[in-house]
Amino acid sequence: MSNTSLSSIEAQSQLIDKLFDALSAIPPLLHCRKCGTELLHANATFFTLAGKEWTLPLPHCPQCEFNEEATK
């Protein structure tokens, strides 16, 4: 049973690697899909237990956030 668990963990680790490799290859969005405002980006770093890391730009729309805050 431990072999099955180990192979399952390895498979999940490979899927995570593929996901972050694919996300890293996508160019960052430049404009908000909702309102068209130029997006700001904050870098976020993700780590795996195997020691791999990826830094991805997370888009943020200041206009949409302002509008959401104003309606609260």
HTML snippet that shows the backbone in 3Dmol.js (N, CA, C, O; Angstrom):
<script src="https://3Dmol.org/build/3Dmol-min.js"></script>
<div id="view" style="width:600px;height:400px;position:relative"></div>
<script>
const pdb = `
ATOM      1  N   MET A   1       0.825  -1.201   0.000  1.00  0.00           N
ATOM      2  CA  MET A   1       0.000   0.000   0.000  1.00  0.00           C
ATOM      3  C   MET A   1       0.865   1.258   0.000  1.00  0.00           C
ATOM      4  O   MET A   1       0.490   2.259  -0.611  1.00  0.00           O
ATOM      5  N   SER A   2       2.008   1.225   0.671  1.00  0.00           N
ATOM      6  CA  SER A   2       2.854   2.411   0.684  1.00  0.00           C
ATOM      7  C   SER A   2       3.408   2.710  -0.699  1.00  0.00           C
ATOM      8  O   SER A   2       3.643   3.876  -1.015  1.00  0.00           O
ATOM      9  N   ASN A   3       3.628   1.695  -1.541  1.00  0.00           N
ATOM     10  CA  ASN A   3       4.080   1.930  -2.915  1.00  0.00           C
ATOM     11  C   ASN A   3       3.022   2.681  -3.707  1.00  0.00           C
ATOM     12  O   ASN A   3       3.344   3.580  -4.484  1.00  0.00           O
ATOM     13  N   THR A   4       1.750   2.310  -3.511  1.00  0.00           N
ATOM     14  CA  THR A   4       0.661   2.998  -4.197  1.00  0.00           C
ATOM     15  C   THR A   4       0.608   4.458  -3.751  1.00  0.00           C
ATOM     16  O   THR A   4       0.426   5.356  -4.573  1.00  0.00           O
ATOM     17  N   SER A   5       0.765   4.690  -2.460  1.00  0.00           N
ATOM     18  CA  SER A   5       0.728   6.050  -1.944  1.00  0.00           C
ATOM     19  C   SER A   5       1.900   6.851  -2.482  1.00  0.00           C
ATOM     20  O   SER A   5       1.743   8.018  -2.842  1.00  0.00           O
ATOM     21  N   LEU A   6       3.082   6.231  -2.541  1.00  0.00           N
ATOM     22  CA  LEU A   6       4.261   6.918  -3.038  1.00  0.00           C
ATOM     23  C   LEU A   6       4.103   7.248  -4.522  1.00  0.00           C
ATOM     24  O   LEU A   6       4.433   8.355  -4.946  1.00  0.00           O
ATOM     25  N   SER A   7       3.607   6.306  -5.308  1.00  0.00           N
ATOM     26  CA  SER A   7       3.424   6.582  -6.731  1.00  0.00           C
ATOM     27  C   SER A   7       2.346   7.639  -6.954  1.00  0.00           C
ATOM     28  O   SER A   7       2.428   8.427  -7.896  1.00  0.00           O
ATOM     29  N   SER A   8       1.340   7.654  -6.091  1.00  0.00           N
ATOM     30  CA  SER A   8       0.291   8.671  -6.188  1.00  0.00           C
ATOM     31  C   SER A   8       0.863  10.056  -5.894  1.00  0.00           C
ATOM     32  O   SER A   8       0.531  11.027  -6.574  1.00  0.00           O
ATOM     33  N   ILE A   9       1.710  10.141  -4.894  1.00  0.00           N
ATOM     34  CA  ILE A   9       2.339  11.415  -4.547  1.00  0.00           C
ATOM     35  C   ILE A   9       3.244  11.884  -5.679  1.00  0.00           C
ATOM     36  O   ILE A   9       3.259  13.066  -6.021  1.00  0.00           O
ATOM     37  N   GLU A  10       3.997  10.956  -6.258  1.00  0.00           N
ATOM     38  CA  GLU A  10       4.879  11.308  -7.376  1.00  0.00           C
ATOM     39  C   GLU A  10       4.066  11.791  -8.577  1.00  0.00           C
ATOM     40  O   GLU A  10       4.456  12.748  -9.246  1.00  0.00           O
ATOM     41  N   ALA A  11       2.942  11.135  -8.851  1.00  0.00           N
ATOM     42  CA  ALA A  11       2.082  11.545  -9.965  1.00  0.00           C
ATOM     43  C   ALA A  11       1.518  12.939  -9.715  1.00  0.00           C
ATOM     44  O   ALA A  11       1.475  13.769 -10.623  1.00  0.00           O
ATOM     45  N   GLN A  12       1.088  13.191  -8.487  1.00  0.00           N
ATOM     46  CA  GLN A  12       0.554  14.520  -8.159  1.00  0.00           C
ATOM     47  C   GLN A  12       1.642  15.575  -8.281  1.00  0.00           C
ATOM     48  O   GLN A  12       1.387  16.682  -8.756  1.00  0.00           O
ATOM     49  N   SER A  13       2.848  15.238  -7.854  1.00  0.00           N
ATOM     50  CA  SER A  13       3.969  16.171  -7.948  1.00  0.00           C
ATOM     51  C   SER A  13       4.269  16.509  -9.403  1.00  0.00           C
ATOM     52  O   SER A  13       4.544  17.665  -9.726  1.00  0.00           O
ATOM     53  N   GLN A  14       4.219  15.521 -10.278  1.00  0.00           N
ATOM     54  CA  GLN A  14       4.452  15.762 -11.701  1.00  0.00           C
ATOM     55  C   GLN A  14       3.358  16.642 -12.300  1.00  0.00           C
ATOM     56  O   GLN A  14       3.635  17.499 -13.140  1.00  0.00           O
ATOM     57  N   LEU A  15       2.117  16.428 -11.866  1.00  0.00           N
ATOM     58  CA  LEU A  15       1.018  17.264 -12.350  1.00  0.00           C
ATOM     59  C   LEU A  15       1.184  18.712 -11.899  1.00  0.00           C
ATOM     60  O   LEU A  15       0.922  19.644 -12.658  1.00  0.00           O
ATOM     61  N   ILE A  16       1.617  18.886 -10.667  1.00  0.00           N
ATOM     62  CA  ILE A  16       1.850  20.244 -10.157  1.00  0.00           C
ATOM     63  C   ILE A  16       2.971  20.912 -10.946  1.00  0.00           C
ATOM     64  O   ILE A  16       2.866  22.084 -11.305  1.00  0.00           O
ATOM     65  N   ASP A  17       4.040  20.170 -11.214  1.00  0.00           N
ATOM     66  CA  ASP A  17       5.140  20.707 -12.018  1.00  0.00           C
ATOM     67  C   ASP A  17       4.642  21.130 -13.400  1.00  0.00           C
ATOM     68  O   ASP A  17       4.981  22.212 -13.879  1.00  0.00           O
ATOM     69  N   LYS A  18       3.850  20.291 -14.030  1.00  0.00           N
ATOM     70  CA  LYS A  18       3.321  20.611 -15.364  1.00  0.00           C
ATOM     71  C   LYS A  18       2.425  21.837 -15.316  1.00  0.00           C
ATOM     72  O   LYS A  18       2.485  22.686 -16.206  1.00  0.00           O
ATOM     73  N   LEU A  19       1.590  21.937 -14.278  1.00  0.00           N
ATOM     74  CA  LEU A  19       0.700  23.090 -14.130  1.00  0.00           C
ATOM     75  C   LEU A  19       1.493  24.377 -14.037  1.00  0.00           C
ATOM     76  O   LEU A  19       1.226  25.322 -14.780  1.00  0.00           O
ATOM     77  N   PHE A  20       2.472  24.432 -13.130  1.00  0.00           N
ATOM     78  CA  PHE A  20       3.221  25.675 -12.942  1.00  0.00           C
ATOM     79  C   PHE A  20       4.141  25.965 -14.117  1.00  0.00           C
ATOM     80  O   PHE A  20       4.397  27.132 -14.417  1.00  0.00           O
ATOM     81  N   ASP A  21       4.648  24.928 -14.795  1.00  0.00           N
ATOM     82  CA  ASP A  21       5.422  25.155 -16.017  1.00  0.00           C
ATOM     83  C   ASP A  21       4.532  25.799 -17.087  1.00  0.00           C
ATOM     84  O   ASP A  21       4.952  26.728 -17.777  1.00  0.00           O
ATOM     85  N   ALA A  22       3.303  25.295 -17.214  1.00  0.00           N
ATOM     86  CA  ALA A  22       2.366  25.847 -18.200  1.00  0.00           C
ATOM     87  C   ALA A  22       1.968  27.281 -17.834  1.00  0.00           C
ATOM     88  O   ALA A  22       1.919  28.151 -18.703  1.00  0.00           O
ATOM     89  N   LEU A  23       1.686  27.525 -16.564  1.00  0.00           N
ATOM     90  CA  LEU A  23       1.310  28.875 -16.133  1.00  0.00           C
ATOM     91  C   LEU A  23       2.462  29.858 -16.340  1.00  0.00           C
ATOM     92  O   LEU A  23       2.236  31.027 -16.653  1.00  0.00           O
ATOM     93  N   SER A  24       3.692  29.383 -16.164  1.00  0.00           N
ATOM     94  CA  SER A  24       4.863  30.242 -16.343  1.00  0.00           C
ATOM     95  C   SER A  24       5.057  30.633 -17.805  1.00  0.00           C
ATOM     96  O   SER A  24       5.642  31.676 -18.096  1.00  0.00           O
ATOM     97  N   ALA A  25       4.577  29.815 -18.711  1.00  0.00           N
ATOM     98  CA  ALA A  25       4.755  30.073 -20.143  1.00  0.00           C
ATOM     99  C   ALA A  25       3.716  31.045 -20.709  1.00  0.00           C
ATOM    100  O   ALA A  25       3.899  31.586 -21.799  1.00  0.00           O
ATOM    101  N   ILE A  26       2.642  31.263 -19.978  1.00  0.00           N
ATOM    102  CA  ILE A  26       1.574  32.150 -20.448  1.00  0.00           C
ATOM    103  C   ILE A  26       1.982  33.605 -20.205  1.00  0.00           C
ATOM    104  O   ILE A  26       2.367  33.952 -19.088  1.00  0.00           O
ATOM    105  N   PRO A  27       1.907  34.454 -21.220  1.00  0.00           N
ATOM    106  CA  PRO A  27       2.224  35.872 -20.982  1.00  0.00           C
ATOM    107  C   PRO A  27       1.191  36.498 -20.037  1.00  0.00           C
ATOM    108  O   PRO A  27       0.011  36.150 -20.089  1.00  0.00           O
ATOM    109  N   PRO A  28       1.625  37.399 -19.195  1.00  0.00           N
ATOM    110  CA  PRO A  28       0.685  38.009 -18.246  1.00  0.00           C
ATOM    111  C   PRO A  28      -0.369  38.853 -18.955  1.00  0.00           C
ATOM    112  O   PRO A  28      -0.108  39.455 -19.997  1.00  0.00           O
ATOM    113  N   LEU A  29      -1.563  38.886 -18.370  1.00  0.00           N
ATOM    114  CA  LEU A  29      -2.614  39.760 -18.877  1.00  0.00           C
ATOM    115  C   LEU A  29      -2.199  41.212 -18.670  1.00  0.00           C
ATOM    116  O   LEU A  29      -1.615  41.557 -17.643  1.00  0.00           O
ATOM    117  N   LEU A  30      -2.498  42.045 -19.636  1.00  0.00           N
ATOM    118  CA  LEU A  30      -2.131  43.455 -19.533  1.00  0.00           C
ATOM    119  C   LEU A  30      -3.306  44.343 -19.151  1.00  0.00           C
ATOM    120  O   LEU A  30      -3.132  45.384 -18.518  1.00  0.00           O
ATOM    121  N   HIS A  31      -4.524  43.914 -19.549  1.00  0.00           N
ATOM    122  CA  HIS A  31      -5.715  44.725 -19.278  1.00  0.00           C
ATOM    123  C   HIS A  31      -6.796  43.850 -18.654  1.00  0.00           C
ATOM    124  O   HIS A  31      -6.897  42.661 -18.956  1.00  0.00           O
ATOM    125  N   CYS A  32      -7.592  44.442 -17.791  1.00  0.00           N
ATOM    126  CA  CYS A  32      -8.679  43.750 -17.114  1.00  0.00           C
ATOM    127  C   CYS A  32      -9.709  43.265 -18.136  1.00  0.00           C
ATOM    128  O   CYS A  32     -10.128  44.022 -19.011  1.00  0.00           O
ATOM    129  N   ARG A  33     -10.103  42.021 -18.019  1.00  0.00           N
ATOM    130  CA  ARG A  33     -11.113  41.464 -18.924  1.00  0.00           C
ATOM    131  C   ARG A  33     -12.496  42.060 -18.660  1.00  0.00           C
ATOM    132  O   ARG A  33     -13.366  42.038 -19.530  1.00  0.00           O
ATOM    133  N   LYS A  34     -12.689  42.587 -17.463  1.00  0.00           N
ATOM    134  CA  LYS A  34     -14.003  43.113 -17.094  1.00  0.00           C
ATOM    135  C   LYS A  34     -14.169  44.578 -17.508  1.00  0.00           C
ATOM    136  O   LYS A  34     -15.198  44.955 -18.069  1.00  0.00           O
ATOM    137  N   CYS A  35     -13.145  45.404 -17.229  1.00  0.00           N
ATOM    138  CA  CYS A  35     -13.317  46.839 -17.470  1.00  0.00           C
ATOM    139  C   CYS A  35     -12.285  47.440 -18.419  1.00  0.00           C
ATOM    140  O   CYS A  35     -12.453  48.583 -18.845  1.00  0.00           O
ATOM    141  N   GLY A  36     -11.235  46.719 -18.759  1.00  0.00           N
ATOM    142  CA  GLY A  36     -10.234  47.215 -19.693  1.00  0.00           C
ATOM    143  C   GLY A  36      -9.108  48.028 -19.089  1.00  0.00           C
ATOM    144  O   GLY A  36      -8.198  48.449 -19.802  1.00  0.00           O
ATOM    145  N   THR A  37      -9.154  48.257 -17.781  1.00  0.00           N
ATOM    146  CA  THR A  37      -8.104  49.019 -17.111  1.00  0.00           C
ATOM    147  C   THR A  37      -6.787  48.248 -17.151  1.00  0.00           C
ATOM    148  O   THR A  37      -6.772  47.018 -17.111  1.00  0.00           O
ATOM    149  N   GLU A  38      -5.682  48.991 -17.231  1.00  0.00           N
ATOM    150  CA  GLU A  38      -4.371  48.346 -17.186  1.00  0.00           C
ATOM    151  C   GLU A  38      -4.181  47.673 -15.827  1.00  0.00           C
ATOM    152  O   GLU A  38      -4.426  48.275 -14.782  1.00  0.00           O
ATOM    153  N   LEU A  39      -3.744  46.419 -15.860  1.00  0.00           N
ATOM    154  CA  LEU A  39      -3.597  45.634 -14.640  1.00  0.00           C
ATOM    155  C   LEU A  39      -2.267  45.906 -13.946  1.00  0.00           C
ATOM    156  O   LEU A  39      -1.257  46.186 -14.591  1.00  0.00           O
ATOM    157  N   LEU A  40      -2.288  45.819 -12.644  1.00  0.00           N
ATOM    158  CA  LEU A  40      -1.076  45.804 -11.842  1.00  0.00           C
ATOM    159  C   LEU A  40      -0.743  44.332 -11.594  1.00  0.00           C
ATOM    160  O   LEU A  40      -1.630  43.479 -11.614  1.00  0.00           O
ATOM    161  N   HIS A  41       0.533  44.040 -11.360  1.00  0.00           N
ATOM    162  CA  HIS A  41       0.930  42.658 -11.108  1.00  0.00           C
ATOM    163  C   HIS A  41       1.764  42.576  -9.835  1.00  0.00           C
ATOM    164  O   HIS A  41       2.644  43.402  -9.595  1.00  0.00           O
ATOM    165  N   ALA A  42       1.474  41.583  -9.041  1.00  0.00           N
ATOM    166  CA  ALA A  42       2.274  41.270  -7.857  1.00  0.00           C
ATOM    167  C   ALA A  42       2.885  39.894  -8.089  1.00  0.00           C
ATOM    168  O   ALA A  42       2.182  38.952  -8.456  1.00  0.00           O
ATOM    169  N   ASN A  43       4.181  39.780  -7.878  1.00  0.00           N
ATOM    170  CA  ASN A  43       4.818  38.484  -8.049  1.00  0.00           C
ATOM    171  C   ASN A  43       4.517  37.586  -6.857  1.00  0.00           C
ATOM    172  O   ASN A  43       4.634  37.994  -5.701  1.00  0.00           O
ATOM    173  N   ALA A  44       4.131  36.363  -7.163  1.00  0.00           N
ATOM    174  CA  ALA A  44       3.868  35.365  -6.126  1.00  0.00           C
ATOM    175  C   ALA A  44       4.761  34.161  -6.406  1.00  0.00           C
ATOM    176  O   ALA A  44       4.823  33.672  -7.534  1.00  0.00           O
ATOM    177  N   THR A  45       5.444  33.692  -5.379  1.00  0.00           N
ATOM    178  CA  THR A  45       6.333  32.555  -5.537  1.00  0.00           C
ATOM    179  C   THR A  45       5.700  31.331  -4.904  1.00  0.00           C
ATOM    180  O   THR A  45       5.218  31.372  -3.772  1.00  0.00           O
ATOM    181  N   PHE A  46       5.710  30.241  -5.657  1.00  0.00           N
ATOM    182  CA  PHE A  46       5.136  28.968  -5.220  1.00  0.00           C
ATOM    183  C   PHE A  46       6.261  27.949  -5.107  1.00  0.00           C
ATOM    184  O   PHE A  46       7.138  27.891  -5.969  1.00  0.00           O
ATOM    185  N   PHE A  47       6.239  27.147  -4.048  1.00  0.00           N
ATOM    186  CA  PHE A  47       7.263  26.149  -3.783  1.00  0.00           C
ATOM    187  C   PHE A  47       6.636  24.764  -3.689  1.00  0.00           C
ATOM    188  O   PHE A  47       5.483  24.613  -3.285  1.00  0.00           O
ATOM    189  N   THR A  48       7.419  23.754  -4.070  1.00  0.00           N
ATOM    190  CA  THR A  48       6.990  22.374  -3.847  1.00  0.00           C
ATOM    191  C   THR A  48       7.886  21.768  -2.772  1.00  0.00           C
ATOM    192  O   THR A  48       8.952  22.300  -2.461  1.00  0.00           O
ATOM    193  N   LEU A  49       7.443  20.665  -2.219  1.00  0.00           N
ATOM    194  CA  LEU A  49       8.255  19.974  -1.225  1.00  0.00           C
ATOM    195  C   LEU A  49       9.547  19.446  -1.836  1.00  0.00           C
ATOM    196  O   LEU A  49      10.526  19.229  -1.123  1.00  0.00           O
ATOM    197  N   ALA A  50       9.558  19.238  -3.145  1.00  0.00           N
ATOM    198  CA  ALA A  50      10.750  18.755  -3.840  1.00  0.00           C
ATOM    199  C   ALA A  50      11.781  19.865  -4.043  1.00  0.00           C
ATOM    200  O   ALA A  50      12.873  19.605  -4.547  1.00  0.00           O
ATOM    201  N   GLY A  51      11.450  21.085  -3.662  1.00  0.00           N
ATOM    202  CA  GLY A  51      12.391  22.187  -3.759  1.00  0.00           C
ATOM    203  C   GLY A  51      12.293  23.010  -5.030  1.00  0.00           C
ATOM    204  O   GLY A  51      13.108  23.908  -5.242  1.00  0.00           O
ATOM    205  N   LYS A  52      11.320  22.727  -5.876  1.00  0.00           N
ATOM    206  CA  LYS A  52      11.144  23.534  -7.078  1.00  0.00           C
ATOM    207  C   LYS A  52      10.358  24.789  -6.723  1.00  0.00           C
ATOM    208  O   LYS A  52       9.566  24.804  -5.780  1.00  0.00           O
ATOM    209  N   GLU A  53      10.595  25.830  -7.494  1.00  0.00           N
ATOM    210  CA  GLU A  53       9.846  27.068  -7.257  1.00  0.00           C
ATOM    211  C   GLU A  53       9.541  27.771  -8.559  1.00  0.00           C
ATOM    212  O   GLU A  53      10.280  27.671  -9.539  1.00  0.00           O
ATOM    213  N   TRP A  54       8.433  28.484  -8.541  1.00  0.00           N
ATOM    214  CA  TRP A  54       7.980  29.272  -9.685  1.00  0.00           C
ATOM    215  C   TRP A  54       7.539  30.620  -9.150  1.00  0.00           C
ATOM    216  O   TRP A  54       6.915  30.702  -8.092  1.00  0.00           O
ATOM    217  N   THR A  55       7.861  31.672  -9.879  1.00  0.00           N
ATOM    218  CA  THR A  55       7.365  33.007  -9.545  1.00  0.00           C
ATOM    219  C   THR A  55       6.456  33.441 -10.693  1.00  0.00           C
ATOM    220  O   THR A  55       6.878  33.516 -11.848  1.00  0.00           O
ATOM    221  N   LEU A  56       5.218  33.719 -10.353  1.00  0.00           N
ATOM    222  CA  LEU A  56       4.212  34.081 -11.348  1.00  0.00           C
ATOM    223  C   LEU A  56       3.634  35.456 -11.028  1.00  0.00           C
ATOM    224  O   LEU A  56       3.450  35.796  -9.859  1.00  0.00           O
ATOM    225  N   PRO A  57       3.344  36.252 -12.067  1.00  0.00           N
ATOM    226  CA  PRO A  57       2.697  37.543 -11.836  1.00  0.00           C
ATOM    227  C   PRO A  57       1.189  37.340 -11.628  1.00  0.00           C
ATOM    228  O   PRO A  57       0.512  36.752 -12.472  1.00  0.00           O
ATOM    229  N   LEU A  58       0.686  37.824 -10.522  1.00  0.00           N
ATOM    230  CA  LEU A  58      -0.747  37.740 -10.252  1.00  0.00           C
ATOM    231  C   LEU A  58      -1.381  39.079 -10.615  1.00  0.00           C
ATOM    232  O   LEU A  58      -1.027  40.110 -10.042  1.00  0.00           O
ATOM    233  N   PRO A  59      -2.315  39.069 -11.564  1.00  0.00           N
ATOM    234  CA  PRO A  59      -2.919  40.328 -12.008  1.00  0.00           C
ATOM    235  C   PRO A  59      -3.909  40.874 -10.981  1.00  0.00           C
ATOM    236  O   PRO A  59      -4.558  40.134 -10.242  1.00  0.00           O
ATOM    237  N   HIS A  60      -3.989  42.179 -10.973  1.00  0.00           N
ATOM    238  CA  HIS A  60      -4.872  42.868 -10.031  1.00  0.00           C
ATOM    239  C   HIS A  60      -5.402  44.121 -10.724  1.00  0.00           C
ATOM    240  O   HIS A  60      -4.633  44.921 -11.256  1.00  0.00           O
ATOM    241  N   CYS A  61      -6.716  44.280 -10.711  1.00  0.00           N
ATOM    242  CA  CYS A  61      -7.314  45.455 -11.332  1.00  0.00           C
ATOM    243  C   CYS A  61      -7.675  46.479 -10.251  1.00  0.00           C
ATOM    244  O   CYS A  61      -8.576  46.238  -9.447  1.00  0.00           O
ATOM    245  N   PRO A  62      -6.983  47.614 -10.229  1.00  0.00           N
ATOM    246  CA  PRO A  62      -7.288  48.620  -9.207  1.00  0.00           C
ATOM    247  C   PRO A  62      -8.672  49.241  -9.393  1.00  0.00           C
ATOM    248  O   PRO A  62      -9.308  49.629  -8.413  1.00  0.00           O
ATOM    249  N   GLN A  63      -9.146  49.341 -10.643  1.00  0.00           N
ATOM    250  CA  GLN A  63     -10.453  49.949 -10.896  1.00  0.00           C
ATOM    251  C   GLN A  63     -11.578  49.057 -10.390  1.00  0.00           C
ATOM    252  O   GLN A  63     -12.492  49.533  -9.716  1.00  0.00           O
ATOM    253  N   CYS A  64     -11.517  47.778 -10.706  1.00  0.00           N
ATOM    254  CA  CYS A  64     -12.570  46.855 -10.255  1.00  0.00           C
ATOM    255  C   CYS A  64     -12.576  46.745  -8.725  1.00  0.00           C
ATOM    256  O   CYS A  64     -13.638  46.671  -8.107  1.00  0.00           O
ATOM    257  N   GLU A  65     -11.390  46.734  -8.128  1.00  0.00           N
ATOM    258  CA  GLU A  65     -11.336  46.667  -6.665  1.00  0.00           C
ATOM    259  C   GLU A  65     -11.936  47.928  -6.060  1.00  0.00           C
ATOM    260  O   GLU A  65     -12.672  47.861  -5.076  1.00  0.00           O
ATOM    261  N   PHE A  66     -11.622  49.076  -6.648  1.00  0.00           N
ATOM    262  CA  PHE A  66     -12.200  50.335  -6.158  1.00  0.00           C
ATOM    263  C   PHE A  66     -13.705  50.308  -6.265  1.00  0.00           C
ATOM    264  O   PHE A  66     -14.399  50.726  -5.337  1.00  0.00           O
ATOM    265  N   ASN A  67     -14.230  49.818  -7.393  1.00  0.00           N
ATOM    266  CA  ASN A  67     -15.681  49.746  -7.597  1.00  0.00           C
ATOM    267  C   ASN A  67     -16.327  48.792  -6.603  1.00  0.00           C
ATOM    268  O   ASN A  67     -17.409  49.079  -6.090  1.00  0.00           O
ATOM    269  N   GLU A  68     -15.686  47.666  -6.323  1.00  0.00           N
ATOM    270  CA  GLU A  68     -16.223  46.704  -5.359  1.00  0.00           C
ATOM    271  C   GLU A  68     -16.252  47.295  -3.963  1.00  0.00           C
ATOM    272  O   GLU A  68     -17.219  47.106  -3.225  1.00  0.00           O
ATOM    273  N   GLU A  69     -15.194  48.012  -3.597  1.00  0.00           N
ATOM    274  CA  GLU A  69     -15.133  48.639  -2.270  1.00  0.00           C
ATOM    275  C   GLU A  69     -16.190  49.735  -2.150  1.00  0.00           C
ATOM    276  O   GLU A  69     -16.790  49.913  -1.090  1.00  0.00           O
ATOM    277  N   ALA A  70     -16.412  50.457  -3.225  1.00  0.00           N
ATOM    278  CA  ALA A  70     -17.366  51.575  -3.194  1.00  0.00           C
ATOM    279  C   ALA A  70     -18.808  51.079  -3.047  1.00  0.00           C
ATOM    280  O   ALA A  70     -19.651  51.800  -2.514  1.00  0.00           O
ATOM    281  N   THR A  71     -19.100  49.882  -3.504  1.00  0.00           N
ATOM    282  CA  THR A  71     -20.463  49.369  -3.422  1.00  0.00           C
ATOM    283  C   THR A  71     -20.749  48.663  -2.100  1.00  0.00           C
ATOM    284  O   THR A  71     -21.885  48.260  -1.847  1.00  0.00           O
ATOM    285  N   LYS A  72     -19.743  48.511  -1.264  1.00  0.00           N
ATOM    286  CA  LYS A  72     -19.964  47.839   0.043  1.00  0.00           C
ATOM    287  C   LYS A  72     -20.602  48.771   1.034  1.00  0.00           C
ATOM    288  O   LYS A  72     -20.858  48.379   2.173  1.00  0.00           O
TER     289      LYS A  72
END
`;
const viewer = $3Dmol.createViewer("view");
viewer.addModel(pdb, "pdb");
viewer.setStyle({}, {cartoon: {color: "spectrum"}});
viewer.zoomTo();
viewer.render();
</script>
